[in-house]
Structure formats: structure tokens, C-alpha cells
């Protein structure tokens, strides 16, 4: 039982590290996070930019996004919109063509076969002409001043990627409220705190932009990982550039509305993130382009989806320690450490959510926070299953994991 107890204490230590990370981010945002760090004022900055929208069977939402893009306050002659109809079998292509016939800056790209998001993005990049390239998923509704505000983030030549705020549109279902709370904790607190502290804000793959020259130098998006956005985040830092996070402007998404959709979406994210962890772990440690604290934060970010796996393992080891009375003071010590797992898996991230809710003045949402405990337990099973799938994928030598698309309803 010594080995079991030793493993349990090691896992408890990892959980405490993540616990402190969440609390630090919550406190930093509460004290200093009323807004993003100010970008340098470069005067009027209106470079030609490209907007890329990948779409596969998005007939219910693509018109809403394109309609909002047509309302952008950025000069129409200074941007283009490349919409990739990625093998859609519904009327997505027809809707895009209708918009293109009315607006010359919208350019449809039709693919006969669906090949996945990263492939669609790379296809559009071959034809994009912008100095900066912005990305939106088809279900998003961006602010009308998105481009001009996001452009300001590139005023620093060291910034390779700008990520903006992401909120939730549909709040009429319990699960979508859970997603909203997660976004508030993630994009109102976690991302902002990392930007304030000069750590590693994450590119979310949508509602953000990349320097075209840098993206070309990196060879575009990696089509073999499910989380092409996380992968790009670390490739950008390894290349010596930074990611800026801007709170002042953003976009709103259609969140999943049931637990089945939640499972499918989180499973895809977990698998993709784990792929990135295996890919970038050693290069991150060896890189001379990141500071020590950036490396530390980068490692914690890379392995964030392994935390639920460790929590599941901790439950098993804690139960064994408790049953066999192993530990300081018998089974009671193991029970206390099990509580540490529970706290680090719930209360610490919950502190970020609460701070975000307070700062956004949405106190009414606090009554839905108990649902986060349901999501926490579900995430343990989601990530454990994803971990097994990724291990088998690596053993089989497959080039790609199956892409599991999120279905949008246009709500």
C-alpha cells in the first residue's frame, strides 16, 4: 500500500498547484481586471484583413453570422470574407452564395467533401489576401466594431495572435447556462488574468486573429490535431511571439443545450488538448523563447484536461487508502486528501466563475452554479474516456482522430 499512498500524495500535490492557480487568477482579476491592458495608440490603423468562416451544414446559423459581418463598422473595402462551405449537404452553400451576390467582399469557397475544420482553414488561407486573418465559427455573432478593436492588439510587433472575449447567446436551457458560467470563468477571468500577468493566454480558434506572415511561416494549421487552436497557441510562443487577450470586444456563440452535446464537444476538446500536450511538452521545456513563468503556465495549460483524469485516479486511490486505513491518522487523512481533490476540482474554478459573474453584474446566474458540480463529475468521465481514446490512437499510429461536429440549431 506504500506505492498507492505515495501516488495519492503526489496527485494531491498536483491538485493543490491547480487550486492555487485558480485562486491567484481570481484574485488578480478582481483587483486589476476591470479591462484589458491598454494597447499602444498607433492612430488610425486600417490594414486590409481577411475574415475566414469554416462551415459544414450550418444552414441554421450561417446567415446570422454573415448578416452581422455585413454590419461591421470597418471599411468594407478594407476586408474580405472567405466562407468555406466544407462539403455541406444542406442549404449552407446556397445561403452563402446569396450573400456573395449582394456583397462583393464575401467570397464563397465550396468543397465537395468535408475534410474538417483545420483543412478548411488552410484551404481558405491559400486565397486570403489580408495582413491579418480573423476567424469565426459559423454560430458566432461578433460585435460590429470587432476588427478595428482587435487590430489594436497587433500594435505590438511581438504579438502574433489576438484573442477576444467569447460569450453565450442562448440562455434558455440549463446546459447552455452551465456553458455560459464556464465561459465567464474562462474568458472574463482566466484568460484576462494570464494576459495581465504576462503568461500564456490561449487562442480559441474563433473570435480572434493571427498575423498572416506568421501563420504562413508556421505552415498554417496542423490538420492532424483536433485542437488546432491550442496547437497554434504553442507554436506561436515557441516561435517567439505572444498571444494578446482583449476583453473590450468579442463575439457570442450558440452553446450546446443538452448533456449529450456537452459530452461530444468536451470530448473533442479534451482529445485535441491531450494531443497538443504530447506534441509540445518537451519543445516547451527546451525552448529559449519563453520565460520560466511562461513555461510553467504553459505546462499547466497543456495538461489542464489531464486534471479530471488525475481526479478520477485520486478517487480510486483515496478510496483504497480509506478502506485499508492507510495514511497519517489512518483513513481520516486519506479522506481529507480526497476532499482536496473535490475542492480543487470545483471550488477553485468556481471562484473564477463567481468573480466573473460579479464583474459582469450577472448575480442572478449564481443560482445555477450547483450545475457546475454536475459538469465537474461528467468531465471526469469525459476526460478519462478521451485519454484512453488518445492512447489507442497513438498506439495504432493513426494520423487523425475523428472530428465530431457540434450541431447548431440557430437559437
N, C-alpha and C positions, 0 to 999 in steps of 0.2 A: 504493500500500500504506500510505501515511501514515494515511488515513482508517481503514483496517482496524486498524492498530496503535493509533490513538487510541481507537477504540471498545473495543478489547480492554482497554486500561489503565483506561478508565472502568468497565467491567464488573468488572474485578478489584478496583477500589476499593469498589464496592458489595458485593462478596462479602466483603471484609475487614471492612466495617462489620457485616454479619450475623454473621461469625465472632466478632468481639469481643462482640457482643450475647449470643450463646450462652454464651461463656465467662464473662461477667460474671454472667449468671443462674445458671450452675452454681456459681460461687464464692459468690455471695450466699446461695444455698440451703444450701450445705454449711456456711457459717459461722453463718447465722441462721435457717435454715428447718426447725427441728425441729417447728414448729407454726405455725398462723396467728397473725396479730396478734390480741391479745385484744379482744373486743368489750366495750363498756361493759355493766356489770351493771345491768339495769333491773328486777331482781326477777322475779316471776312474770309472764310475758308470753304470754298465750294469746288472741290475736285470732282472729276467725273467718277461716279461709283456704279457698281453693278449690284443688283439685288437678285439672289438666286432662291427659287422656291421649288423644292422637290415635291412631287405629288403622285401618289398612286391610289386610285379610286377615292378621290376626295371631292366628289360632286356636291356633297352637302356643305362644305366649308370653303372651297377654293374661291368662290365668288365673293364671299365676305371679305377674305384677305385682299384680293385684288381690288375690290371696291375701296377698301381703306388705303391701300397703297396709292390709288389714284387721287386721294385727298392729301397726300404728302405735301407739306409746305416747301420742300426742297425744289429748286427749279427743275421743271420736267426735262429740260434739255441737258441737265447735268447728271441724269441717271438712266439706267436701263433695267428692265426686269426680265430675267430669264426663267421661265417656268418649264420645268422638266416633267412632262407627262410620262411617267415611268410605267409603261405597259398597262395603263388603266383599261378596265373592261366596262366602266360605266361612262357617264357623260362628262367626265373631267376634261377631256380633250376639247369637246365642243364648247364648254364654258370658257376655257382659256382662249380659244380661237375667237369667240365673240368679243372678249375684252381686247384682244390684239387688233381686231378690225376697227375698234373705236379709239384705241390709244397706241400710237406708234412706238412708244417706249416699251411696250410689253411684247416679248418675243417668245413664242412657244417652241419647245423642243419635244418632239414626240418619239418615244422609244416603243418598238413593237413588243418587246419582252421586258418584264420587270426584273431588274438586277439589284435592287437595294438602294438605300439612301446614298451611301458613300460613292457608289458607281455613278449614280445620277448627278451628284455634285461635281464629280470630276469631269463628266461629260459637258456640263454647263461651263465649267472653268475654261475649257478649250476655246469657248466663244466669248467669254466675258472680256470687256474692254476697260473696266474700271480700275482706278488706282487702289481703291479699297473695295472689298467684296463683302456684302452683308447677306445674312441667311435668315430665312423664316420658314418654319414648318407651316403646312397648309392650314392648320386650325388656329393660327395666331391672328391677333388683332393689335397691330402696333400703334403707338402714339403718332400723331401726324407730323410732329417735329423730330421724329426719331433720327433721321440721317444727320441733320445739322448738329444735334447734340452729341451723337455718337462720334461724329468726325472730330469733335474737340478732344476726345480721348487719345487720338493719334498725334496730338501736338508734341508729344514726347517721342523722339525718334527711337527710343528703346522699347516702346510699346508695339508689339506685333499683333495683339488681339484686343478688341474691346468687347466686353460682355455687358449687357444692360439688364435691367430689372425684368423679372417674369412674375406675373400674377395669374389669377384664375378667373375665367369668365363665368362659368356655370356653377352656381352655388345652391342649387335646389335639391341636391342629393347628399346623403350622409358621406359617401365615399369621396365625392368631389370636395366636400368641406374638409375632410382629412388631408387631401392633396393640397388644398389651399393653406392649411396650417403648416404643412411641410414646406411649401414654397415661402411662406412668411418667415419661417425659421431659417431656411436656406438662403433666400435672396435678399431678405431685409436685414438679416443679422450675420449669418456665417460668411457669405461672400463679401459683404461690406467690411467685416472685421478683418478678414485676410487682406483686403486692399489697404485698409488703414494701417495695418501692421507691416505692410510690405512683404507679405508671404506669397502664397500661390493661389490667387483666385482662379476659378475653373471656367473654361469656355463651355457653354451649354449646348453648342451646336445650332442654336437658333436665337433670334433677338440679339445678334452680335455680329461683329465683322472682323476681317483679317486683312493685313497688308497683302496686296496681290503679289508683290515681288517676293515676300517671304514664303507665301503659300506655294509659289512656283518653285522656289529653291528647295522646299521640303518635299516636292514631288506630289503635291495635292493631298488628298485624304487616303488613308490606308483602308483599302476595301476588304481586308481580312479580319477586321475587328468590328464588333457590334457597336462599341462606344467610340466612334471616330472623333467625337468632340473631345473626350478625355484624352485620347491618344494625341490629338493635335496640341492640347494644352501642354503636355510634357515635351513634345518635340519642339515646341516654341521656346520653352525655358531651356532645354538642352542646347538650342541654337544661340542662346544668349539674349533672347528677347523676353518681354514681360507681358502679362495679361492685366489690363485695367478693368475695373468694375465700376459702372456708372449707375447710380441709384435714381438719378433725376429723370430718366426716360426709359421706356421699356415697351413691353408687349404683354398681351393677355392670352392665355391658352384655354382650350377646352379640355378640362381634366376628365379622367375616366370616372365613370359613375357607378360602378359596381366592383365587388371584390375580385371577381374573375378578371376584369380588365386591369385592375390594380396588380394582380399577380403576374399577368402576362407582361405588363410594362416594366415592373420592377425586376422581373426575371431577366428580361433583355438587358436592362441597365446593369444588373449585377454581373451577368456573364461578360459583358463588354468591359466593365471596370476591372474584373479579375484578369481578363486577357491583357489589359494595359499594365496591371501590376506585375505580371510575369515578364512582360516585354521591357518595362522601363525601370525595374527595381535596381539592377546593377548599373546601368548607364547613369541613373540619377546619383548614386553614391559616388561614382567615379568622376562626374562632371566637374569641370573647373569654372563653369558659368553660373553656378548657384552658390549662395552663401550657406553657412551651416544651418541657419534657421529656415531658409527656403527648402533645403534638403529635408529637414525634419518635418516641416509641414507637408512637403510633397509626399513623403513616405506615409504619413498619417492619412493623407488624401487618397493615395493609391490603394491603401489596404482598408479603406472605410467599409467596403462591402464584405470584408472578411470578419468584421466585428460581430455581426449576427451569428456567423459560423462558430466563432470562439465562444459566444454566449451560449449557444446550443451545447457545445462541448463542456462548457463550465457547468451547465445544468446537470449533465451526466456525471461529471467528476464530483460536483458538490453533493449530489445525491449519494454517490458511493462513499464519500468521506463521512456524510451524515449517518448513513446506515451502519458503517463499520466503526463509528466513533473516533475517526482519525482527526488529529489536529490539536492545537493548543486549547486545552479545556474541553477535550472530547469533541463531540459532534456540534457543539454550540458555535465553535469557531468557524466550522465549515458553513454553518447556517448563516453566520454574519457575512462571510465572504460571498455567499450566494446572493445576499441582499445587495452587496456591492455591484454584482453583475446586473441586478434588476435596476438599481439606481442609475448606473452608468448607461444602461440601455434605454432608460425612459426619462428620468428626471433631468439629467443634464441637457439632452437635446430639447426637452420640454422648456427649460429655462430660456433657450433661444427663441422658441415659439412665443412664449409669454412676453418677452422683451419686444419681439416684432409686433405682436398684437397691440401692445401698449403704444409703441411708436407710430403705428398706423391708425391708432384710435378706433380699433375694432374689438372692443372689450366684449361685445356680445358673442364673439366666437369662442370665448373661454369655455363656454358650456359644452363645446364639442371636443375638448381636449381629452376626455376619457377614451374617445375613439382612437387616439394615438397609441394607447396601450394595446388595443386590438391589432393595429397596424404593426406594432413592435413584435408581437408574438408571431404574426403572419410573416414578417420579414425574416425571422429566424429560419422558418421552414423554406421560404423562397431562396434565401442565400445558400442554405445548405444544399438544396437541390441544384442550384446554379453551380456551386463548387464541384459537385460530383459530375455534372454535365461537362464543365470545362476540363476536368481531369481526363475524362474519357475522350473528349475532343483532342486533347494533346497527345494521348496515347495512340489514337487512331491516325494521327498525322493529317487531319483534315485541314483544308485551307480556310474554310469559313464555317461559322455556326449559323444555324437557320435564323433568318430575320423574322420576327413575329410582330407584325404591324399592329399599331393601335387604331382601333376603329373609331371614327369621329361621326357624331350624329348631327352636328350643326346646331346644338342647343345653345 
